[in-house]
């Protein structure tokens, strides 16, 4: 005979087991998580937690190339700086270096029906000169890295002289670089070289005596040419007017140790009696009794021809 007290206890346990929420087995050591029962309550069954997206492991992606860091690691200098300091990179002395810039078109020689291709390609300095400052580069054939006009590259090598007594950069290795930062200049880029093209005075040009930063100015030569690159050209508004500025043209920097190996076709030539125009950079004013000093950002154009 079952005692009444045991019968009551059994019924209580049965009711508690029926009303308790079911257990979900986790298969691990974590405590089980109850889910809501849909019996009689109408509530939705809770779904197990899903991993958050931002907690998912991220795929390894290549880091973007830092052009500045890459150039430092290569020990590269702008193309025209290698011209200025040519004495540091002479192949005949066993010296080597790395120059960088934007590749231009292959260089041709002659004119008309006598045009001939040369083994050289322009490497344009994209840090100054608006396209005018460039060096002849002889790329290896075939090039270990395919490059074309418009590509930015660092070229390892040294200066050599060809049979025509022209300097060229003898390339031994090529490194591709990310594109250069677009220039803020609105002026049309110049062709490589130091030949001065003709061009009518543009709208908005002013006499150099009224020069401000980044202004278009016109001027005429008012004194002898500089003895050394970096000395500057004495210029005036008109022939016979007093010197109002000392102007450095693109690429006119003093050479290391005063060992300047630039050739005539790597220098600017201004003529007396001609009016030129260009865009200047920062204008330094030194008071009413001293000429201003400034450096051109673009190549000179001859307005009187």
DRENSE-708561 format. One record per residue (C-alpha): residue in three letters; x, y, z. Coordinates in nm, 3 decimals. Example, Ala and Ser with C-alpha at 12.3 -4.5 7.8 and 13.67 -1.06 7.14 Angstrom:
% DRENSE-708561
SITE/ALA/1.230/-0.450/0.780 .
SITE/SER/1.367/-0.106/0.714 .
This chain:
% DRENSE-708561
SITE/UNK/0.000/0.000/0.000 .
SITE/UNK/0.141/0.337/-0.107 .
SITE/UNK/0.165/0.591/0.164 .
SITE/UNK/-0.029/0.914/0.098 .
SITE/UNK/0.283/1.129/0.155 .
SITE/UNK/0.484/0.945/-0.113 .
SITE/UNK/0.195/0.974/-0.362 .
SITE/UNK/0.178/1.352/-0.314 .
SITE/UNK/0.554/1.385/-0.366 .
SITE/UNK/0.547/1.183/-0.690 .
SITE/UNK/0.263/1.394/-0.831 .
SITE/UNK/0.454/1.715/-0.749 .
SITE/UNK/0.769/1.594/-0.924 .
SITE/UNK/0.568/1.489/-1.231 .
SITE/UNK/0.405/1.832/-1.256 .
SITE/UNK/0.738/2.012/-1.216 .
SITE/UNK/0.899/1.800/-1.490 .
SITE/UNK/0.609/1.870/-1.727 .
SITE/UNK/0.619/2.248/-1.674 .
SITE/UNK/0.999/2.289/-1.681 .
SITE/UNK/1.150/2.413/-2.010 .
SITE/UNK/1.337/2.153/-2.213 .
SITE/UNK/1.717/2.153/-2.203 .
SITE/UNK/1.941/2.206/-2.500 .
SITE/UNK/2.254/1.997/-2.502 .
SITE/UNK/2.561/2.196/-2.593 .
SITE/UNK/2.798/1.909/-2.635 .
SITE/UNK/3.058/2.092/-2.424 .
SITE/UNK/3.125/2.205/-2.077 .
SITE/UNK/2.913/2.523/-2.107 .
SITE/UNK/2.595/2.539/-1.903 .
SITE/UNK/2.280/2.443/-2.100 .
SITE/UNK/2.069/2.729/-2.232 .
SITE/UNK/1.691/2.702/-2.195 .
SITE/UNK/1.464/2.797/-2.482 .
SITE/UNK/1.109/2.916/-2.444 .
SITE/UNK/0.833/2.661/-2.485 .
SITE/UNK/0.557/2.726/-2.736 .
SITE/UNK/0.310/2.523/-2.537 .
SITE/UNK/0.010/2.742/-2.473 .
SITE/UNK/0.204/3.069/-2.472 .
SITE/UNK/0.221/3.147/-2.843 .
SITE/UNK/0.577/3.287/-2.809 .
SITE/UNK/0.836/3.216/-3.080 .
SITE/UNK/1.111/2.969/-3.015 .
SITE/UNK/1.442/3.149/-2.954 .
SITE/UNK/1.717/3.073/-3.207 .
SITE/UNK/2.074/2.999/-3.103 .
SITE/UNK/2.315/3.295/-3.112 .
SITE/UNK/2.502/3.343/-3.441 .
SITE/UNK/2.860/3.469/-3.453 .
SITE/UNK/2.887/3.842/-3.514 .
SITE/UNK/3.023/3.949/-3.852 .
SITE/UNK/3.286/4.180/-3.708 .
SITE/UNK/3.418/3.894/-3.496 .
SITE/UNK/3.481/3.673/-3.798 .
SITE/UNK/3.850/3.629/-3.887 .
SITE/UNK/3.950/3.877/-4.162 .
SITE/UNK/4.127/3.769/-4.475 .
SITE/UNK/4.484/3.875/-4.519 .
SITE/UNK/4.500/4.164/-4.768 .
SITE/UNK/4.819/4.318/-4.907 .
SITE/UNK/4.902/4.649/-4.747 .
SITE/UNK/4.899/4.950/-4.984 .
SITE/UNK/5.243/5.054/-5.101 .
SITE/UNK/5.377/5.374/-4.945 .
SITE/UNK/5.554/5.549/-5.238 .
SITE/UNK/5.766/5.765/-5.010 .
SITE/UNK/5.885/5.469/-4.805 .
SITE/UNK/5.953/5.269/-5.121 .
SITE/UNK/6.168/5.546/-5.268 .
SITE/UNK/6.364/5.579/-4.944 .
SITE/UNK/6.429/5.206/-4.935 .
SITE/UNK/6.550/5.218/-5.297 .
SITE/UNK/6.766/5.523/-5.228 .
SITE/UNK/6.605/5.687/-5.533 .
SITE/UNK/6.633/6.053/-5.633 .
SITE/UNK/6.421/6.255/-5.879 .
SITE/UNK/6.537/6.216/-6.238 .
SITE/UNK/6.667/6.572/-6.275 .
SITE/UNK/6.854/6.563/-5.945 .
SITE/UNK/7.071/6.292/-6.098 .
SITE/UNK/7.160/6.542/-6.374 .
SITE/UNK/7.247/6.811/-6.121 .
SITE/UNK/7.466/6.568/-5.925 .
SITE/UNK/7.588/6.367/-6.223 .
SITE/UNK/7.937/6.338/-6.079 .
SITE/UNK/7.801/6.100/-5.814 .
SITE/UNK/7.664/5.845/-6.063 .
SITE/UNK/7.928/5.786/-6.329 .
SITE/UNK/7.941/5.437/-6.477 .
SITE/UNK/8.308/5.470/-6.569 .
SITE/UNK/8.389/5.512/-6.200 .
SITE/UNK/8.180/5.216/-6.096 .
SITE/UNK/7.922/5.440/-5.930 .
SITE/UNK/7.553/5.348/-5.924 .
SITE/UNK/7.225/5.505/-5.829 .
SITE/UNK/6.847/5.492/-5.867 .
SITE/UNK/6.639/5.762/-6.034 .
SITE/UNK/6.263/5.788/-6.057 .
SITE/UNK/6.008/5.964/-6.271 .
SITE/UNK/5.738/5.902/-6.531 .
SITE/UNK/5.833/5.728/-6.853 .
SITE/UNK/5.775/5.932/-7.168 .
SITE/UNK/5.784/5.841/-7.534 .
SITE/UNK/6.076/5.680/-7.715 .
SITE/UNK/6.321/5.943/-7.838 .
SITE/UNK/6.361/6.002/-8.210 .
SITE/UNK/6.644/6.182/-8.385 .
SITE/UNK/6.638/6.389/-8.702 .
SITE/UNK/6.339/6.546/-8.874 .
SITE/UNK/6.113/6.493/-9.169 .
SITE/UNK/6.194/6.181/-9.369 .
SITE/UNK/6.525/6.145/-9.186 .
SITE/UNK/6.371/6.065/-8.848 .
SITE/UNK/6.537/5.771/-8.678 .
SITE/UNK/6.454/5.586/-8.360 .
SITE/UNK/6.713/5.589/-8.086 .
SITE/UNK/6.763/5.331/-7.810 .
SITE/UNK/6.650/5.587/-7.552 .
SITE/UNK/6.325/5.670/-7.374 .
SITE/UNK/6.251/5.989/-7.183 .
SITE/UNK/6.228/5.960/-6.806 .
SITE/UNK/6.042/6.276/-6.705 .
SITE/UNK/6.097/6.431/-6.364 .
SITE/UNK/5.748/6.451/-6.213 .
SITE/UNK/5.853/6.657/-5.910 .
SITE/UNK/5.930/6.987/-6.091 .
SITE/UNK/5.950/7.148/-6.433 .
SITE/UNK/5.601/7.067/-6.564 .
SITE/UNK/5.738/6.799/-6.798 .
SITE/UNK/6.039/6.990/-6.934 .
SITE/UNK/6.302/6.822/-6.715 .
SITE/UNK/6.382/6.474/-6.842 .
SITE/UNK/6.674/6.237/-6.895 .
SITE/UNK/6.756/5.988/-7.167 .
SITE/UNK/6.719/5.637/-7.031 .
SITE/UNK/6.835/5.319/-7.205 .
SITE/UNK/6.610/5.043/-7.078 .
SITE/UNK/6.727/4.681/-7.076 .
SITE/UNK/6.598/4.476/-7.367 .
SITE/UNK/6.387/4.287/-7.295 .
SITE/UNK/6.287/4.471/-6.981 .
SITE/UNK/6.245/4.240/-6.679 .
SITE/UNK/5.934/4.440/-6.588 .
SITE/UNK/5.712/4.555/-6.877 .
SITE/UNK/5.676/4.933/-6.867 .
SITE/UNK/5.529/5.184/-7.108 .
SITE/UNK/5.486/5.556/-7.154 .
SITE/UNK/5.292/5.704/-6.865 .
SITE/UNK/5.414/5.448/-6.611 .
SITE/UNK/5.604/5.568/-6.307 .
SITE/UNK/5.922/5.376/-6.239 .
SITE/UNK/6.249/5.375/-6.049 .
SITE/UNK/6.548/5.293/-6.268 .
SITE/UNK/6.872/5.162/-6.120 .
SITE/UNK/7.184/5.235/-6.323 .
SITE/UNK/7.448/5.499/-6.390 .
SITE/UNK/7.546/5.773/-6.635 .
SITE/UNK/7.723/5.674/-6.956 .
SITE/UNK/7.818/5.862/-7.274 .
SITE/UNK/7.728/5.744/-7.625 .
SITE/UNK/7.916/5.790/-7.952 .
SITE/UNK/7.744/6.126/-8.006 .
SITE/UNK/7.881/6.246/-7.669 .
SITE/UNK/7.535/6.252/-7.513 .
SITE/UNK/7.468/6.150/-7.157 .
SITE/UNK/7.218/5.871/-7.099 .
SITE/UNK/7.110/5.671/-6.795 .
SITE/UNK/7.220/5.310/-6.849 .
SITE/UNK/6.944/5.112/-6.678 .
SITE/UNK/7.027/4.785/-6.503 .
SITE/UNK/6.703/4.727/-6.308 .
SITE/UNK/6.345/4.853/-6.319 .
SITE/UNK/6.101/4.891/-6.028 .
SITE/UNK/5.739/4.984/-6.091 .
SITE/UNK/5.598/5.263/-5.874 .
SITE/UNK/5.243/5.381/-5.800 .
SITE/UNK/5.128/5.680/-6.010 .
SITE/UNK/5.250/6.022/-5.903 .
SITE/UNK/5.016/6.260/-5.722 .
SITE/UNK/4.838/6.467/-5.989 .
SITE/UNK/4.993/6.808/-6.041 .
SITE/UNK/4.799/7.110/-5.916 .
SITE/UNK/4.926/7.316/-6.210 .
SITE/UNK/4.662/7.411/-6.462 .
SITE/UNK/4.920/7.476/-6.732 .
SITE/UNK/4.958/7.231/-7.019 .
SITE/UNK/5.262/7.006/-6.963 .
SITE/UNK/5.571/7.086/-7.164 .
SITE/UNK/5.758/6.856/-7.397 .
SITE/UNK/6.083/6.717/-7.253 .
SITE/UNK/6.392/6.926/-7.318 .
SITE/UNK/6.524/7.281/-7.289 .
SITE/UNK/6.421/7.413/-7.629 .
SITE/UNK/6.208/7.724/-7.569 .
SITE/UNK/5.883/7.718/-7.761 .
SITE/UNK/5.696/8.022/-7.888 .
SITE/UNK/5.372/8.129/-7.727 .
SITE/UNK/5.154/8.439/-7.726 .
SITE/UNK/5.104/8.614/-7.395 .
SITE/UNK/4.813/8.440/-7.218 .
SITE/UNK/4.519/8.610/-7.054 .
SITE/UNK/4.585/8.721/-6.698 .
SITE/UNK/4.962/8.754/-6.738 .
SITE/UNK/5.123/9.046/-6.550 .
SITE/UNK/5.465/9.217/-6.551 .
SITE/UNK/5.715/9.044/-6.326 .
SITE/UNK/5.739/9.354/-6.106 .
SITE/UNK/5.379/9.275/-6.000 .
SITE/UNK/5.448/8.907/-5.935 .
SITE/UNK/5.265/8.719/-5.663 .
SITE/UNK/5.281/8.355/-5.565 .
SITE/UNK/5.183/8.121/-5.853 .
SITE/UNK/5.120/8.411/-6.093 .
SITE/UNK/5.172/8.413/-6.468 .
SITE/UNK/5.435/8.679/-6.542 .
SITE/UNK/5.623/8.820/-6.839 .
SITE/UNK/5.976/8.959/-6.834 .
SITE/UNK/6.287/9.030/-7.036 .
SITE/UNK/6.652/8.962/-6.966 .
SITE/UNK/6.813/9.264/-6.800 .
SITE/UNK/7.169/9.147/-6.739 .
SITE/UNK/7.423/8.872/-6.800 .
SITE/UNK/7.322/8.504/-6.766 .
SITE/UNK/7.409/8.328/-6.441 .
SITE/UNK/7.767/8.208/-6.405 .
SITE/UNK/7.655/7.901/-6.211 .
SITE/UNK/7.321/7.726/-6.204 .
SITE/UNK/7.130/7.857/-5.907 .
SITE/UNK/7.266/8.213/-5.932 .
SITE/UNK/6.949/8.328/-6.112 .
SITE/UNK/6.869/8.550/-6.413 .
SITE/UNK/6.838/8.928/-6.366 .
SITE/UNK/6.505/9.022/-6.524 .
SITE/UNK/6.290/9.332/-6.574 .
SITE/UNK/5.948/9.422/-6.709 .
SITE/UNK/6.088/9.567/-7.032 .
SITE/UNK/6.421/9.620/-7.201 .
SITE/UNK/6.589/9.920/-7.039 .
SITE/UNK/6.392/9.894/-6.716 .
SITE/UNK/6.571/9.830/-6.384 .
SITE/UNK/6.620/9.477/-6.255 .
SITE/UNK/6.321/9.387/-6.037 .
SITE/UNK/6.378/9.015/-5.980 .
SITE/UNK/6.635/8.736/-5.981 .
SITE/UNK/6.469/8.440/-6.147 .
SITE/UNK/6.571/8.074/-6.137 .
SITE/UNK/6.433/7.859/-6.417 .
SITE/UNK/6.320/7.497/-6.364 .
SITE/UNK/6.602/7.261/-6.270 .
SITE/UNK/6.865/7.529/-6.211 .
SITE/UNK/7.018/7.391/-5.892 .
SITE/UNK/7.379/7.408/-5.780 .
SITE/UNK/7.570/7.083/-5.832 .
SITE/UNK/7.723/6.881/-5.551 .
SITE/UNK/8.078/6.998/-5.488 .
SITE/UNK/8.041/7.247/-5.777 .
SITE/UNK/8.117/6.958/-6.016 .
SITE/UNK/7.870/7.047/-6.287 .
SITE/UNK/7.863/6.807/-6.584 .
SITE/UNK/7.556/6.944/-6.759 .
SITE/UNK/7.573/6.984/-7.136 .
SITE/UNK/7.444/7.286/-7.335 .
SITE/UNK/7.121/7.106/-7.426 .
SITE/UNK/7.053/7.063/-7.054 .
SITE/UNK/7.054/7.439/-6.987 .
SITE/UNK/6.808/7.719/-7.060 .
SITE/UNK/6.911/7.997/-7.297 .
SITE/UNK/6.742/8.339/-7.280 .
SITE/UNK/6.811/8.609/-7.538 .
SITE/UNK/6.832/8.985/-7.492 .
SITE/UNK/6.541/9.178/-7.639 .
SITE/UNK/6.297/8.888/-7.614 .
SITE/UNK/5.991/8.885/-7.390 .
SITE/UNK/5.924/8.557/-7.210 .
SITE/UNK/5.643/8.439/-6.989 .
SITE/UNK/5.594/8.157/-6.738 .
SITE/UNK/5.436/8.074/-6.404 .
SITE/UNK/5.638/8.143/-6.090 .
SITE/UNK/5.620/7.974/-5.750 .
SITE/UNK/5.670/8.148/-5.419 .
SITE/UNK/5.780/8.511/-5.451 .
SITE/UNK/6.028/8.636/-5.192 .
SITE/UNK/6.025/9.014/-5.148 .
SITE/UNK/6.323/9.180/-4.980 .
SITE/UNK/6.218/9.542/-4.960 .
SITE/UNK/6.203/9.831/-5.211 .
SITE/UNK/6.580/9.849/-5.271 .
SITE/UNK/6.647/9.481/-5.344 .
SITE/UNK/6.521/9.260/-5.630 .
SITE/UNK/6.267/8.992/-5.552 .
SITE/UNK/6.376/8.628/-5.582 .
SITE/UNK/6.163/8.350/-5.724 .
SITE/UNK/6.176/8.016/-5.904 .
SITE/UNK/5.973/7.931/-6.212 .
SITE/UNK/5.727/7.643/-6.193 .
SITE/UNK/5.687/7.613/-6.570 .
SITE/UNK/5.923/7.644/-6.864 .
SITE/UNK/5.969/7.985/-7.033 .
SITE/UNK/5.780/8.064/-7.354 .
SITE/UNK/5.900/8.321/-7.606 .
SITE/UNK/5.629/8.581/-7.675 .
SITE/UNK/5.827/8.777/-7.937 .
SITE/UNK/5.946/8.576/-8.233 .
